[in-house]
Amino acid sequence: MAVPFRRTSKTKKKMRRTHLKKTVGALTTCPKCGATLRPHRACTKCGNYNGKEVIKVTENEE
């Protein structure tokens, strides 16, 4: 079984793994209230999706 002669340095290991980074998912803005949200989902702030109210959102007054 082959064994590496020398230890892989931190720099070499990180250079090899540069393509394994995470990416940020796509975000859109709600046309009614302007909140940022993921595409194809109802807005959690105002409850609208595709110009229609699909979720009733109640405001908590403190």
C-alpha positions as CSV (number, residue, x, y, z in Angstrom):
1,M,0.0,0.0,0.0
2,A,1.4,3.4,-1.0
3,V,2.1,5.9,1.8
4,P,2.9,9.6,1.1
5,F,6.6,10.4,1.7
6,R,5.8,13.9,3.1
7,R,2.9,15.5,4.8
8,T,0.7,17.6,2.7
9,S,1.0,21.3,3.7
10,K,-1.9,23.5,4.7
11,T,-1.5,25.6,1.6
12,K,-1.4,22.7,-0.8
13,K,-4.5,21.2,0.9
14,K,-6.4,24.5,0.7
15,M,-5.4,25.0,-2.9
16,R,-6.7,21.6,-3.8
17,R,-10.1,22.3,-2.1
18,T,-10.8,25.8,-3.5
19,H,-13.7,24.6,-5.6
20,L,-15.4,23.0,-2.6
21,K,-16.7,26.3,-1.2
22,K,-20.4,27.0,-0.6
23,T,-22.4,29.4,-2.7
24,V,-25.2,31.8,-1.7
25,G,-28.6,30.8,-3.0
26,A,-30.7,33.1,-5.2
27,L,-32.7,35.8,-3.5
28,T,-35.6,37.9,-4.8
29,T,-37.5,40.9,-3.5
30,C,-41.2,40.9,-2.7
31,P,-42.9,43.3,-5.1
32,K,-45.4,44.4,-2.5
33,C,-43.4,45.0,0.7
34,G,-39.8,44.8,-0.6
35,A,-38.6,42.0,1.7
36,T,-35.9,39.6,0.5
37,L,-37.0,36.0,0.1
38,R,-36.2,32.8,-1.8
39,P,-37.8,32.5,-5.3
40,H,-41.1,30.7,-5.8
41,R,-42.1,31.1,-2.1
42,A,-44.8,33.1,-0.4
43,C,-43.5,36.2,1.4
44,T,-43.4,35.8,5.2
45,K,-43.8,39.5,5.9
46,C,-47.0,40.3,3.9
47,G,-48.2,36.8,2.9
48,N,-48.4,37.5,-0.9
49,Y,-47.4,35.2,-3.7
50,N,-47.9,36.0,-7.4
51,G,-50.0,39.1,-6.6
52,K,-52.4,37.2,-4.3
53,E,-52.7,36.9,-0.5
54,V,-52.1,33.2,0.2
55,I,-51.1,33.5,3.9
56,K,-52.8,35.6,6.5
57,V,-50.1,37.4,8.5
58,T,-50.9,38.9,11.9
59,E,-48.8,41.7,13.3
60,N,-47.8,41.3,16.9
61,E,-48.1,44.6,18.8
62,E,-45.9,44.9,21.9
